[in-house]
Amino acid sequence: MSNDACLGYIISALRRQGWENEEIKEVTRAVYFEFDFKTVSEAEEIYAQRND
């Protein structure tokens, strides 16, 4: 999956939840920053360990 698609999913979900544009920008900037520091495998591991 591309980084742009990942960000698109995030933006879509946050809009659906009624988040404001500035809040969405803050989250997407934070996620974009993580792309440089986590591999896809590392991100999958983090997701697998989430606390639902």
Gaussian input, Z-matrix of N, CA and C with variables (Angstrom, degrees):
# hf/3-21g

backbone

0 1
 N
 C     1     B1
 C     2     B2     1     A1
 N     3     B3     2     A2     1     D1
 C     4     B4     3     A3     2     D2
 C     5     B5     4     A4     3     D3
 N     6     B6     5     A5     4     D4
 C     7     B7     6     A6     5     D5
 C     8     B8     7     A7     6     D6
 N     9     B9     8     A8     7     D7
 C    10    B10     9     A9     8     D8
 C    11    B11    10    A10     9     D9
 N    12    B12    11    A11    10    D10
 C    13    B13    12    A12    11    D11
 C    14    B14    13    A13    12    D12
 N    15    B15    14    A14    13    D13
 C    16    B16    15    A15    14    D14
 C    17    B17    16    A16    15    D15
 N    18    B18    17    A17    16    D16
 C    19    B19    18    A18    17    D17
 C    20    B20    19    A19    18    D18
 N    21    B21    20    A20    19    D19
 C    22    B22    21    A21    20    D20
 C    23    B23    22    A22    21    D21
 N    24    B24    23    A23    22    D22
 C    25    B25    24    A24    23    D23
 C    26    B26    25    A25    24    D24
 N    27    B27    26    A26    25    D25
 C    28    B28    27    A27    26    D26
 C    29    B29    28    A28    27    D27
 N    30    B30    29    A29    28    D28
 C    31    B31    30    A30    29    D29
 C    32    B32    31    A31    30    D30
 N    33    B33    32    A32    31    D31
 C    34    B34    33    A33    32    D32
 C    35    B35    34    A34    33    D33
 N    36    B36    35    A35    34    D34
 C    37    B37    36    A36    35    D35
 C    38    B38    37    A37    36    D36
 N    39    B39    38    A38    37    D37
 C    40    B40    39    A39    38    D38
 C    41    B41    40    A40    39    D39
 N    42    B42    41    A41    40    D40
 C    43    B43    42    A42    41    D41
 C    44    B44    43    A43    42    D42
 N    45    B45    44    A44    43    D43
 C    46    B46    45    A45    44    D44
 C    47    B47    46    A46    45    D45
 N    48    B48    47    A47    46    D46
 C    49    B49    48    A48    47    D47
 C    50    B50    49    A49    48    D48
 N    51    B51    50    A50    49    D49
 C    52    B52    51    A51    50    D50
 C    53    B53    52    A52    51    D51
 N    54    B54    53    A53    52    D52
 C    55    B55    54    A54    53    D53
 C    56    B56    55    A55    54    D54
 N    57    B57    56    A56    55    D55
 C    58    B58    57    A57    56    D56
 C    59    B59    58    A58    57    D57
 N    60    B60    59    A59    58    D58
 C    61    B61    60    A60    59    D59
 C    62    B62    61    A61    60    D60
 N    63    B63    62    A62    61    D61
 C    64    B64    63    A63    62    D62
 C    65    B65    64    A64    63    D63
 N    66    B66    65    A65    64    D64
 C    67    B67    66    A66    65    D65
 C    68    B68    67    A67    66    D66
 N    69    B69    68    A68    67    D67
 C    70    B70    69    A69    68    D68
 C    71    B71    70    A70    69    D69
 N    72    B72    71    A71    70    D70
 C    73    B73    72    A72    71    D71
 C    74    B74    73    A73    72    D72
 N    75    B75    74    A74    73    D73
 C    76    B76    75    A75    74    D74
 C    77    B77    76    A76    75    D75
 N    78    B78    77    A77    76    D76
 C    79    B79    78    A78    77    D77
 C    80    B80    79    A79    78    D78
 N    81    B81    80    A80    79    D79
 C    82    B82    81    A81    80    D80
 C    83    B83    82    A82    81    D81
 N    84    B84    83    A83    82    D82
 C    85    B85    84    A84    83    D83
 C    86    B86    85    A85    84    D84
 N    87    B87    86    A86    85    D85
 C    88    B88    87    A87    86    D86
 C    89    B89    88    A88    87    D87
 N    90    B90    89    A89    88    D88
 C    91    B91    90    A90    89    D89
 C    92    B92    91    A91    90    D90
 N    93    B93    92    A92    91    D91
 C    94    B94    93    A93    92    D92
 C    95    B95    94    A94    93    D93
 N    96    B96    95    A95    94    D94
 C    97    B97    96    A96    95    D95
 C    98    B98    97    A97    96    D96
 N    99    B99    98    A98    97    D97
 C   100   B100    99    A99    98    D98
 C   101   B101   100   A100    99    D99
 N   102   B102   101   A101   100   D100
 C   103   B103   102   A102   101   D101
 C   104   B104   103   A103   102   D102
 N   105   B105   104   A104   103   D103
 C   106   B106   105   A105   104   D104
 C   107   B107   106   A106   105   D105
 N   108   B108   107   A107   106   D106
 C   109   B109   108   A108   107   D107
 C   110   B110   109   A109   108   D108
 N   111   B111   110   A110   109   D109
 C   112   B112   111   A111   110   D110
 C   113   B113   112   A112   111   D111
 N   114   B114   113   A113   112   D112
 C   115   B115   114   A114   113   D113
 C   116   B116   115   A115   114   D114
 N   117   B117   116   A116   115   D115
 C   118   B118   117   A117   116   D116
 C   119   B119   118   A118   117   D117
 N   120   B120   119   A119   118   D118
 C   121   B121   120   A120   119   D119
 C   122   B122   121   A121   120   D120
 N   123   B123   122   A122   121   D121
 C   124   B124   123   A123   122   D122
 C   125   B125   124   A124   123   D123
 N   126   B126   125   A125   124   D124
 C   127   B127   126   A126   125   D125
 C   128   B128   127   A127   126   D126
 N   129   B129   128   A128   127   D127
 C   130   B130   129   A129   128   D128
 C   131   B131   130   A130   129   D129
 N   132   B132   131   A131   130   D130
 C   133   B133   132   A132   131   D131
 C   134   B134   133   A133   132   D132
 N   135   B135   134   A134   133   D133
 C   136   B136   135   A135   134   D134
 C   137   B137   136   A136   135   D135
 N   138   B138   137   A137   136   D136
 C   139   B139   138   A138   137   D137
 C   140   B140   139   A139   138   D138
 N   141   B141   140   A140   139   D139
 C   142   B142   141   A141   140   D140
 C   143   B143   142   A142   141   D141
 N   144   B144   143   A143   142   D142
 C   145   B145   144   A144   143   D143
 C   146   B146   145   A145   144   D144
 N   147   B147   146   A146   145   D145
 C   148   B148   147   A147   146   D146
 C   149   B149   148   A148   147   D147
 N   150   B150   149   A149   148   D148
 C   151   B151   150   A150   149   D149
 C   152   B152   151   A151   150   D150
 N   153   B153   152   A152   151   D151
 C   154   B154   153   A153   152   D152
 C   155   B155   154   A154   153   D153

   B1=1.4481
   B2=1.5254
   B3=1.2800
   B4=1.4633
   B5=1.5227
   B6=1.3151
   B7=1.4596
   B8=1.5238
   B9=1.3412
   B10=1.4631
   B11=1.5241
   B12=1.3202
   B13=1.4683
   B14=1.5230
   B15=1.3239
   B16=1.4656
   B17=1.5237
   B18=1.3207
   B19=1.4627
   B20=1.5208
   B21=1.3234
   B22=1.4635
   B23=1.5184
   B24=1.3337
   B25=1.4709
   B26=1.5240
   B27=1.3200
   B28=1.4664
   B29=1.5215
   B30=1.3228
   B31=1.4636
   B32=1.5240
   B33=1.3121
   B34=1.4639
   B35=1.5264
   B36=1.3289
   B37=1.4676
   B38=1.5232
   B39=1.3173
   B40=1.4627
   B41=1.5218
   B42=1.3154
   B43=1.4741
   B44=1.5255
   B45=1.3182
   B46=1.4654
   B47=1.5359
   B48=1.3315
   B49=1.4641
   B50=1.5321
   B51=1.3296
   B52=1.4640
   B53=1.5224
   B54=1.3348
   B55=1.4598
   B56=1.5309
   B57=1.3095
   B58=1.4652
   B59=1.5361
   B60=1.3371
   B61=1.4670
   B62=1.5222
   B63=1.3256
   B64=1.4638
   B65=1.5251
   B66=1.3253
   B67=1.4614
   B68=1.5321
   B69=1.3178
   B70=1.4643
   B71=1.5234
   B72=1.3283
   B73=1.4632
   B74=1.5188
   B75=1.3267
   B76=1.4622
   B77=1.5275
   B78=1.3263
   B79=1.4633
   B80=1.5230
   B81=1.3230
   B82=1.4625
   B83=1.5261
   B84=1.3349
   B85=1.4715
   B86=1.5275
   B87=1.3192
   B88=1.4615
   B89=1.5253
   B90=1.3294
   B91=1.4628
   B92=1.5187
   B93=1.3290
   B94=1.4693
   B95=1.5238
   B96=1.3271
   B97=1.4639
   B98=1.5289
   B99=1.3305
   B100=1.4646
   B101=1.5274
   B102=1.3250
   B103=1.4638
   B104=1.5293
   B105=1.3251
   B106=1.4659
   B107=1.5283
   B108=1.3172
   B109=1.4618
   B110=1.5219
   B111=1.3098
   B112=1.4654
   B113=1.5197
   B114=1.3275
   B115=1.4604
   B116=1.5252
   B117=1.3113
   B118=1.4690
   B119=1.5244
   B120=1.3142
   B121=1.4712
   B122=1.5243
   B123=1.3147
   B124=1.4670
   B125=1.5232
   B126=1.3152
   B127=1.4661
   B128=1.5272
   B129=1.3260
   B130=1.4692
   B131=1.5296
   B132=1.3253
   B133=1.4630
   B134=1.5319
   B135=1.3176
   B136=1.4661
   B137=1.5282
   B138=1.3180
   B139=1.4730
   B140=1.5344
   B141=1.3209
   B142=1.4673
   B143=1.5256
   B144=1.3373
   B145=1.4627
   B146=1.5179
   B147=1.3298
   B148=1.4655
   B149=1.5203
   B150=1.2905
   B151=1.4646
   B152=1.5232
   B153=1.3054
   B154=1.4706
   B155=1.5045
   A1=107.93
   A2=116.78
   A3=120.25
   A4=110.80
   A5=115.45
   A6=120.38
   A7=111.24
   A8=116.65
   A9=120.05
   A10=111.28
   A11=117.00
   A12=120.13
   A13=109.93
   A14=116.57
   A15=120.99
   A16=110.29
   A17=116.88
   A18=120.77
   A19=111.40
   A20=116.78
   A21=120.62
   A22=111.99
   A23=116.42
   A24=120.36
   A25=110.68
   A26=115.87
   A27=120.10
   A28=110.61
   A29=116.61
   A30=121.07
   A31=110.76
   A32=116.57
   A33=120.88
   A34=111.34
   A35=116.80
   A36=120.71
   A37=111.20
   A38=116.86
   A39=119.20
   A40=111.66
   A41=117.41
   A42=120.11
   A43=110.46
   A44=116.04
   A45=120.97
   A46=110.68
   A47=115.99
   A48=121.16
   A49=112.56
   A50=116.70
   A51=120.47
   A52=114.97
   A53=117.25
   A54=120.15
   A55=109.96
   A56=115.98
   A57=122.34
   A58=109.56
   A59=115.74
   A60=120.89
   A61=112.61
   A62=118.28
   A63=120.34
   A64=111.34
   A65=117.38
   A66=121.02
   A67=110.38
   A68=115.84
   A69=121.08
   A70=109.81
   A71=117.44
   A72=120.76
   A73=110.86
   A74=117.39
   A75=121.01
   A76=110.87
   A77=116.37
   A78=120.38
   A79=110.81
   A80=117.47
   A81=119.35
   A82=111.44
   A83=118.01
   A84=120.26
   A85=110.13
   A86=116.77
   A87=120.76
   A88=110.88
   A89=116.79
   A90=120.64
   A91=109.94
   A92=116.57
   A93=120.88
   A94=110.23
   A95=117.24
   A96=122.61
   A97=109.95
   A98=117.61
   A99=121.94
   A100=112.47
   A101=117.97
   A102=120.67
   A103=111.00
   A104=116.53
   A105=120.79
   A106=113.26
   A107=116.88
   A108=119.97
   A109=114.71
   A110=117.97
   A111=121.84
   A112=109.51
   A113=115.34
   A114=119.08
   A115=108.16
   A116=116.29
   A117=120.04
   A118=109.76
   A119=116.87
   A120=120.53
   A121=111.33
   A122=117.23
   A123=120.35
   A124=111.36
   A125=116.37
   A126=120.30
   A127=111.00
   A128=117.05
   A129=120.15
   A130=110.83
   A131=116.39
   A132=120.90
   A133=111.14
   A134=116.04
   A135=120.52
   A136=109.68
   A137=116.45
   A138=120.30
   A139=110.78
   A140=116.55
   A141=120.59
   A142=111.81
   A143=116.96
   A144=121.17
   A145=113.27
   A146=117.84
   A147=120.96
   A148=110.86
   A149=115.09
   A150=121.22
   A151=108.70
   A152=116.03
   A153=120.36
   A154=110.60
   D1=141.91
   D2=-179.83
   D3=-81.11
   D4=156.61
   D5=176.14
   D6=-59.97
   D7=-39.21
   D8=179.85
   D9=-62.77
   D10=-40.02
   D11=178.27
   D12=-64.95
   D13=-42.17
   D14=178.18
   D15=-58.52
   D16=-48.18
   D17=178.88
   D18=-63.60
   D19=-36.27
   D20=177.67
   D21=-62.23
   D22=-41.71
   D23=176.41
   D24=-61.69
   D25=-43.43
   D26=-179.54
   D27=-62.89
   D28=-48.30
   D29=179.79
   D30=-59.08
   D31=-46.07
   D32=-179.88
   D33=-59.90
   D34=-45.40
   D35=-179.16
   D36=-64.79
   D37=-43.02
   D38=-178.77
   D39=-68.13
   D40=-38.42
   D41=175.31
   D42=-61.33
   D43=-43.33
   D44=179.72
   D45=-60.02
   D46=-31.99
   D47=179.67
   D48=-84.90
   D49=-0.99
   D50=175.76
   D51=85.60
   D52=18.53
   D53=179.24
   D54=-68.70
   D55=149.73
   D56=177.64
   D57=-79.35
   D58=154.70
   D59=-177.58
   D60=-56.48
   D61=-40.94
   D62=-179.41
   D63=-64.96
   D64=-36.87
   D65=177.10
   D66=-66.35
   D67=-41.68
   D68=179.17
   D69=-63.04
   D70=-43.32
   D71=178.44
   D72=-59.91
   D73=-41.13
   D74=-179.77
   D75=-62.85
   D76=-43.53
   D77=179.89
   D78=-67.41
   D79=-46.27
   D80=-177.69
   D81=-65.70
   D82=-34.19
   D83=175.17
   D84=-63.70
   D85=-42.48
   D86=180.00
   D87=-63.89
   D88=-42.44
   D89=179.06
   D90=-66.45
   D91=-44.88
   D92=179.39
   D93=-56.62
   D94=-41.58
   D95=178.23
   D96=-59.53
   D97=-40.44
   D98=-178.69
   D99=-66.28
   D100=-26.64
   D101=178.52
   D102=-55.99
   D103=-31.73
   D104=-178.66
   D105=-79.62
   D106=-15.41
   D107=-173.02
   D108=-117.45
   D109=-7.57
   D110=-179.97
   D111=-128.07
   D112=137.46
   D113=172.00
   D114=-79.97
   D115=167.45
   D116=176.47
   D117=-59.98
   D118=-41.12
   D119=179.20
   D120=-62.29
   D121=-41.59
   D122=178.05
   D123=-64.11
   D124=-41.59
   D125=178.64
   D126=-64.96
   D127=-39.53
   D128=177.36
   D129=-62.60
   D130=-40.03
   D131=178.74
   D132=-63.89
   D133=-42.94
   D134=177.56
   D135=-60.93
   D136=-44.34
   D137=178.81
   D138=-62.12
   D139=-41.93
   D140=-178.99
   D141=-64.15
   D142=-26.43
   D143=-177.89
   D144=-95.42
   D145=9.07
   D146=-177.18
   D147=-60.44
   D148=158.60
   D149=178.23
   D150=-109.02
   D151=94.79
   D152=179.85
   D153=-78.62

